[in-house]
Amino acid sequence: MSTLDLVLALGGAAALLAAILPEVLAGRPLSLPLVYLLGGVLLFALPLGLPDPDPIAHRTALEHVTELCVVISLMGAGLAINRRSGARGWATTWRLLGLAMPLTVAGVAAAAVLLLGWPIAAALLLGAVLAPTDPVLASDVHVGEPVDAENADDEVRFALTSEAGLNDGLAFPFVYVAIALATAGGAVWLGEWALTDVLYRTAAGLVLGLLIGRLLGRLFFRARPDGLRLSERRDGFVALAATFLAYGVTELAHGYGFVAVFVTACTIRRAEHGHGYNNVLHGFVEQVERLFTAWLLLLLGGFAVTGGLAALTWRGAAVGLLLLLVIRPLTGWLAQWRGPAGPRERLVISFFGIRGIGSLFYLAYALGQAGFGVPADELWAVAGFTVLASVVLHGVTATPVMNHLDALRDRMTAARQD
């Protein structure tokens, strides 16, 4: 039996389970990502001769696979959002992006300097890598299928979905600062960074995402002749075409492709808000995302059990736990002060800052650009442990917490109607 045959068999089994498990696990305090993580631990602990899931040896492959998984998930997140964009409706999102995210970067960087003694470039990189919430692993606390009603998204699910949709791209400026510090020995021209990495790249992602989304929306729903109106054909794979087009064009223009994909998806959705084709596109993207998530989490479980955490110290673990239990909940709560979310909703939004595939992408990308004065295996150990802890912590708590919050909301709604 060859290694390739074994990998194909296990990959096929994982894909099959990706179709079966969501229904089996529905309503249970056990998330699909957690099941795959545990499955990866079990598989790689057995003497099956599986390839070593070493992120350092396979850095380039990991970078591209995680990049692909994230952009696909961003398309799904954007297509699912039912709320119109605006200053008031998205107030919680803007607060999380503008306040919670940079405060989280600073908090993690400070913890890495104080507890681990890392140089500022490595500490800032860790903060940037672990700052964004994840659009891939948070399905239990994200908006579900597209629906006709624009007010269907509760504040918690909407805030976490829209935050994850945008901050995966907006983490890049912080990553670029860390890379500049590592390569230029601290001589970072802040003016160039602000103009290029913050303003231009973000604006390019927003503008190109909006333009491509409008063009594709017109093609999907209003094209003439009718043969070009893709919404009449019910082809879900077109969502991948939109994803790759938006991402590729924006990256060629040196903009943030992650931002462009999410904006493109939201704009397509707005073209015909209640059209059933949105569900077709979203359903296809969700299926592909589930496949990538299953395979990557199997590898993450293998990373944990094959020595990937060997370089982890108690101080490194403390940094990860501080992020999940203190830094993100505190910064998320402060960012929402006097915001539209109620007290319980603010608490849930602050707690569920799920870390995942996006963090793995950013670390793989950054380590391909510079050295940071810290062994790569130590960086991977701290980041990997944090993602693992997030999958376990949030995977166990997401369903019961959201069920409790939904029940409270239903009771309050019934009481107001009586």
C-alpha positions as CSV (number, residue, x, y, z in Angstrom):
1,M,0.0,0.0,0.0
2,S,1.5,3.3,-1.0
3,T,1.3,6.5,1.1
4,L,-0.7,8.2,-1.7
5,D,-3.3,5.5,-1.6
6,L,-3.6,5.8,2.2
7,V,-3.9,9.6,2.0
8,L,-6.6,9.4,-0.7
9,A,-8.6,6.9,1.3
10,L,-8.4,9.0,4.4
11,G,-9.2,12.2,2.5
12,G,-12.2,10.5,0.9
13,A,-13.4,9.3,4.3
14,A,-13.0,12.8,5.8
15,A,-15.0,14.3,2.9
16,L,-17.8,11.8,3.4
17,L,-17.9,12.6,7.1
18,A,-18.0,16.3,6.2
19,A,-21.4,15.7,4.6
20,I,-22.7,13.4,7.4
21,L,-21.5,15.0,10.6
22,P,-23.2,18.4,10.6
23,E,-26.6,16.8,10.9
24,V,-25.4,14.3,13.5
25,L,-23.8,17.0,15.6
26,A,-26.7,19.5,15.3
27,G,-27.7,20.8,18.7
28,R,-24.9,19.0,20.5
29,P,-22.1,20.7,22.5
30,L,-19.5,19.4,20.0
31,S,-18.5,21.3,16.9
32,L,-17.5,19.8,13.6
33,P,-14.0,21.4,13.8
34,L,-13.4,19.8,17.2
35,V,-14.4,16.3,15.9
36,Y,-11.9,16.7,13.0
37,L,-9.2,17.9,15.3
38,L,-9.7,14.9,17.5
39,G,-9.8,12.6,14.4
40,G,-6.4,14.0,13.3
41,V,-4.9,13.4,16.7
42,L,-6.1,9.8,16.5
43,L,-5.1,9.1,12.9
44,F,-1.5,10.5,13.3
45,A,-1.1,8.7,16.7
46,L,-1.6,5.3,14.9
47,P,1.3,3.6,13.1
48,L,-0.1,4.2,9.7
49,G,3.0,5.8,8.1
50,L,1.3,9.1,7.3
51,P,3.4,12.0,6.1
52,D,4.7,14.3,8.9
53,P,2.5,17.5,8.9
54,D,5.5,19.8,9.5
55,P,4.5,23.4,8.8
56,I,8.1,24.4,8.5
57,A,9.1,21.8,6.0
58,H,5.8,22.3,4.0
59,R,5.5,26.1,4.6
60,T,4.7,27.0,1.0
61,A,2.1,24.4,0.5
62,L,0.5,25.3,3.8
63,E,0.4,29.0,2.9
64,H,-1.4,28.4,-0.3
65,V,-3.9,25.8,1.0
66,T,-4.8,27.9,4.0
67,E,-5.1,31.0,1.7
68,L,-7.5,29.1,-0.5
69,C,-9.6,27.9,2.4
70,V,-9.9,31.4,3.8
71,V,-10.9,33.1,0.6
72,I,-13.6,30.5,-0.1
73,S,-14.9,31.0,3.5
74,L,-15.0,34.7,3.0
75,M,-17.2,34.3,-0.1
76,G,-19.6,32.2,1.9
77,A,-19.7,34.7,4.8
78,G,-20.5,37.6,2.5
79,L,-23.2,35.7,0.6
80,A,-24.9,34.8,3.9
81,I,-25.2,38.3,5.4
82,N,-28.7,39.6,5.1
83,R,-28.2,43.1,6.6
84,R,-27.6,46.1,4.4
85,S,-24.3,47.8,4.9
86,G,-24.3,51.1,6.7
87,A,-22.9,53.1,9.7
88,R,-25.7,52.2,12.1
89,G,-26.5,48.6,11.1
90,W,-22.8,47.7,11.1
91,A,-21.8,49.7,14.2
92,T,-20.7,46.7,16.2
93,T,-18.5,45.6,13.3
94,W,-16.8,48.9,12.9
95,R,-16.1,49.0,16.7
96,L,-14.6,45.5,16.6
97,L,-12.4,46.3,13.6
98,G,-11.3,49.8,14.6
99,L,-10.8,49.2,18.4
100,A,-10.8,45.6,19.4
101,M,-8.5,44.4,16.7
102,P,-5.6,46.8,17.1
103,L,-6.0,46.5,20.9
104,T,-5.8,42.7,20.6
105,V,-2.6,43.0,18.5
106,A,-1.0,45.3,21.1
107,G,-2.1,43.1,24.0
108,V,-0.7,39.9,22.5
109,A,2.5,41.6,21.5
110,A,3.0,43.0,25.0
111,A,2.4,39.5,26.5
112,A,4.9,38.0,24.1
113,V,7.5,40.6,25.1
114,L,6.9,40.4,28.8
115,L,6.4,36.6,29.2
116,L,8.5,35.2,26.4
117,G,11.1,37.9,26.0
118,W,10.6,38.0,22.3
119,P,12.0,40.8,20.1
120,I,9.4,43.4,19.1
121,A,9.1,42.1,15.5
122,A,8.3,38.5,16.6
123,A,5.9,39.8,19.3
124,L,4.1,42.0,16.9
125,L,3.9,39.2,14.3
126,L,2.3,36.9,16.9
127,G,-0.2,39.7,17.8
128,A,-1.1,40.2,14.1
129,V,-1.3,36.5,13.4
130,L,-3.7,35.8,16.3
131,A,-5.7,39.0,16.1
132,P,-8.3,38.2,13.4
133,T,-11.4,36.2,14.2
134,D,-11.8,33.2,11.9
135,P,-14.4,32.9,9.2
136,V,-13.8,29.2,8.7
137,L,-14.2,27.6,12.1
138,A,-17.0,29.7,13.5
139,S,-20.0,28.2,11.8
140,D,-21.9,27.7,15.0
141,V,-21.8,31.4,15.8
142,H,-22.1,32.8,12.3
143,V,-25.0,33.7,10.1
144,G,-26.6,30.7,8.4
145,E,-28.3,30.5,5.1
146,P,-29.3,33.6,3.1
147,V,-32.9,34.5,3.8
148,D,-35.3,37.2,2.4
149,A,-35.7,39.3,5.6
150,E,-33.0,41.9,6.1
151,N,-33.5,41.9,9.9
152,A,-33.1,38.1,10.2
153,D,-29.5,38.3,11.5
154,D,-29.3,38.7,15.3
155,E,-26.6,41.0,16.6
156,V,-24.2,38.3,17.8
157,R,-24.1,36.2,14.6
158,F,-24.1,39.2,12.4
159,A,-21.2,40.9,14.3
160,L,-19.0,37.8,14.4
161,T,-19.7,37.0,10.7
162,S,-19.0,40.6,9.4
163,E,-16.0,41.0,11.7
164,A,-14.5,37.8,10.5
165,G,-15.3,38.7,6.9
166,L,-13.2,41.9,7.1
167,N,-10.5,41.5,9.7
168,D,-8.8,38.6,7.9
169,G,-7.8,41.2,5.3
170,L,-7.2,44.1,7.8
171,A,-4.7,42.0,9.8
172,F,-2.3,42.4,6.9
173,P,-1.1,46.0,7.8
174,F,0.1,44.7,11.2
175,V,1.8,41.7,9.5
176,Y,3.6,44.1,7.2
177,V,4.8,46.2,10.1
178,A,6.3,43.1,11.8
179,I,8.0,42.0,8.5
180,A,9.4,45.5,8.1
181,L,10.8,45.5,11.6
182,A,12.4,42.2,11.0
183,T,13.9,43.1,7.7
184,A,14.8,46.7,8.2
185,G,16.2,46.4,11.7
186,G,13.5,48.7,13.1
187,A,13.8,51.4,10.5
188,V,10.2,51.5,9.4
189,W,8.9,54.4,7.5
190,L,5.5,54.9,9.0
191,G,4.4,57.3,6.4
192,E,4.9,54.8,3.6
193,W,3.3,52.0,5.6
194,A,0.2,54.2,6.3
195,L,-0.2,55.3,2.7
196,T,0.5,52.0,1.1
197,D,-0.3,49.1,3.4
198,V,-3.2,50.7,5.2
199,L,-4.8,53.3,2.9
200,Y,-4.1,52.1,-0.6
201,R,-4.3,48.3,-0.2
202,T,-7.5,48.6,1.9
203,A,-9.1,51.1,-0.5
204,A,-8.1,48.9,-3.5
205,G,-9.7,45.9,-1.8
206,L,-12.9,47.8,-1.0
207,V,-13.3,49.5,-4.4
208,L,-12.4,46.5,-6.6
209,G,-14.6,44.2,-4.5
210,L,-17.5,46.7,-5.0
211,L,-16.9,47.0,-8.7
212,I,-16.4,43.3,-9.4
213,G,-19.4,42.5,-7.2
214,R,-21.6,44.9,-9.1
215,L,-20.5,43.6,-12.5
216,L,-21.0,40.0,-11.5
217,G,-24.4,40.8,-9.9
218,R,-25.5,42.4,-13.1
219,L,-24.3,39.4,-15.1
220,F,-25.9,36.9,-12.7
221,F,-29.3,38.5,-12.5
222,R,-29.9,41.1,-15.2
223,A,-27.8,40.0,-18.2
224,R,-29.2,40.2,-21.7
225,P,-29.5,38.1,-23.7
226,D,-31.1,35.7,-21.2
227,G,-28.6,33.0,-22.0
228,L,-25.9,35.0,-20.1
229,R,-28.1,35.3,-17.0
230,L,-26.3,32.8,-14.9
231,S,-28.9,32.8,-12.1
232,E,-31.2,30.9,-14.5
233,R,-28.8,28.0,-14.7
234,R,-28.4,27.3,-11.0
235,D,-24.7,26.6,-11.3
236,G,-23.2,26.8,-7.8
237,F,-19.6,26.6,-8.9
238,V,-19.9,30.1,-10.2
239,A,-19.3,31.2,-6.6
240,L,-15.7,29.9,-7.0
241,A,-15.3,31.9,-10.2
242,A,-16.4,35.1,-8.4
243,T,-14.0,34.2,-5.5
244,F,-10.9,33.7,-7.6
245,L,-11.7,36.6,-9.9
246,A,-12.1,39.1,-7.1
247,Y,-9.1,37.8,-5.2
248,G,-6.8,37.5,-8.3
249,V,-7.6,40.9,-9.8
250,T,-7.2,42.7,-6.4
251,E,-3.9,41.0,-5.6
252,L,-2.6,41.9,-9.1
253,A,-3.4,45.5,-8.2
254,H,-1.6,45.1,-4.9
255,G,-4.8,45.4,-2.9
256,Y,-6.1,43.2,-0.1
257,G,-7.7,40.3,-1.8
258,F,-9.4,39.0,1.4
259,V,-11.2,42.3,1.7
260,A,-12.2,42.3,-2.0
261,V,-13.7,38.8,-1.8
262,F,-15.9,39.6,1.1
263,V,-17.0,42.9,-0.4
264,T,-17.7,41.1,-3.7
265,A,-19.9,38.6,-2.0
266,C,-21.9,41.2,-0.1
267,T,-22.4,43.2,-3.3
268,I,-23.5,40.2,-5.3
269,R,-26.0,39.5,-2.5
270,R,-27.3,43.0,-2.6
271,A,-27.9,42.8,-6.4
272,E,-30.9,40.6,-5.9
273,H,-31.3,40.2,-2.1
274,G,-34.1,37.7,-2.1
275,H,-33.2,35.6,-5.2
276,G,-32.8,31.9,-4.7
277,Y,-29.6,31.9,-6.6
278,N,-27.9,33.4,-3.5
279,N,-28.7,30.1,-1.7
280,V,-27.3,28.1,-4.5
281,L,-24.0,30.0,-4.5
282,H,-23.7,30.0,-0.7
283,G,-24.5,26.3,-0.5
284,F,-21.8,25.3,-3.0
285,V,-19.2,27.5,-1.3
286,E,-20.1,26.1,2.1
287,Q,-19.6,22.5,0.9
288,V,-16.2,23.3,-0.5
289,E,-15.2,25.2,2.6
290,R,-16.3,22.2,4.7
291,L,-14.0,19.9,2.7
292,F,-10.9,22.2,3.1
293,T,-11.7,22.6,6.8
294,A,-11.9,18.9,7.4
295,W,-8.5,18.2,5.7
296,L,-6.7,21.1,7.4
297,L,-8.0,20.2,10.8
298,L,-6.9,16.6,10.4
299,L,-3.4,17.9,9.7
300,L,-3.6,20.3,12.7
301,G,-4.5,17.4,14.9
302,G,-1.5,15.5,13.4
303,F,0.7,18.5,14.1
304,A,-0.2,18.4,17.7
305,V,0.4,14.7,18.2
306,T,3.6,14.4,16.2
307,G,5.7,16.9,18.1
308,G,4.5,20.2,16.8
309,L,4.0,21.5,20.3
310,A,7.4,20.3,21.5
311,A,8.8,23.8,21.5
312,L,5.8,25.2,23.6
313,T,6.7,26.4,27.1
314,W,4.2,27.2,29.8
315,R,4.9,30.9,29.1
316,G,3.9,30.4,25.4
317,A,0.8,28.5,26.5
318,A,0.0,31.4,28.9
319,V,0.2,33.9,26.1
320,G,-2.4,31.9,24.1
321,L,-4.7,31.5,27.0
322,L,-4.4,35.1,27.9
323,L,-5.6,36.0,24.4
324,L,-8.6,33.7,24.5
325,L,-9.7,34.3,28.1
326,V,-8.6,37.8,28.8
327,I,-7.3,40.0,26.0
328,R,-10.0,39.3,23.3
329,P,-12.9,39.3,25.8
330,L,-11.7,42.5,27.4
331,T,-11.0,44.4,24.2
332,G,-14.2,43.1,22.6
333,W,-16.2,44.3,25.5
334,L,-14.5,47.7,25.7
335,A,-15.0,48.2,21.9
336,Q,-18.7,47.7,22.2
337,W,-19.2,50.1,25.1
338,R,-22.5,51.9,24.6
339,G,-23.0,50.1,21.3
340,P,-26.1,48.5,19.9
341,A,-25.6,45.1,21.4
342,G,-27.2,44.3,24.7
343,P,-25.1,43.2,27.8
344,R,-25.5,39.5,27.1
345,E,-24.8,39.9,23.4
346,R,-21.7,42.0,24.1
347,L,-20.4,39.3,26.4
348,V,-20.9,36.5,23.8
349,I,-19.4,38.6,20.9
350,S,-16.4,39.4,23.0
351,F,-15.8,35.8,24.1
352,F,-16.2,34.1,20.7
353,G,-13.1,35.6,19.0
354,I,-12.3,32.3,17.4
355,R,-8.8,31.7,16.1
356,G,-8.2,29.3,13.2
357,I,-7.1,28.9,9.6
358,G,-6.4,32.5,9.0
359,S,-3.8,32.6,11.7
360,L,-2.0,29.6,10.1
361,F,-2.0,31.4,6.8
362,Y,-0.5,34.6,8.1
363,L,2.2,32.9,10.0
364,A,3.2,30.7,7.0
365,Y,3.2,33.8,4.8
366,A,5.3,35.9,7.2
367,L,7.9,33.2,7.8
368,G,8.4,33.1,4.0
369,Q,9.2,36.8,4.0
370,A,11.7,37.3,6.9
371,G,13.3,35.9,10.0
372,F,12.0,37.2,13.3
373,G,14.8,36.4,15.8
374,V,12.7,33.5,17.3
375,P,12.9,29.9,16.1
376,A,10.2,29.1,13.7
377,D,9.1,26.0,15.6
378,E,8.5,28.2,18.7
379,L,6.3,30.6,16.7
380,W,4.4,27.6,15.3
381,A,4.0,26.1,18.7
382,V,2.5,29.2,20.3
383,A,0.2,29.9,17.4
384,G,-0.7,26.3,16.9
385,F,-1.5,25.8,20.6
386,T,-3.7,29.0,20.5
387,V,-5.7,27.7,17.6
388,L,-6.0,24.2,19.1
389,A,-7.2,25.8,22.4
390,S,-9.7,27.9,20.5
391,V,-11.1,25.0,18.6
392,V,-11.6,23.1,21.9
393,L,-12.9,26.0,24.0
394,H,-15.2,27.5,21.5
395,G,-16.2,24.2,20.0
396,V,-17.5,22.9,23.3
397,T,-19.2,26.2,24.3
398,A,-20.7,27.6,21.1
399,T,-23.8,25.4,20.8
400,P,-25.0,25.7,24.4
401,V,-24.2,29.4,24.6
402,M,-26.0,30.2,21.4
403,N,-29.0,28.0,22.3
404,H,-29.3,29.8,25.6
405,L,-29.1,33.2,24.0
406,D,-31.7,32.3,21.4
407,A,-34.0,30.9,24.0
408,L,-33.7,34.2,26.0
409,R,-34.4,36.2,22.9
410,D,-37.4,34.1,22.1
411,R,-38.8,34.6,25.6
412,M,-38.3,38.3,25.5
413,T,-40.0,38.5,22.1
414,A,-43.0,36.5,23.4
415,A,-43.3,38.6,26.5
416,R,-43.4,41.8,24.4
417,Q,-46.1,40.4,22.2
418,D,-48.3,39.4,25.2
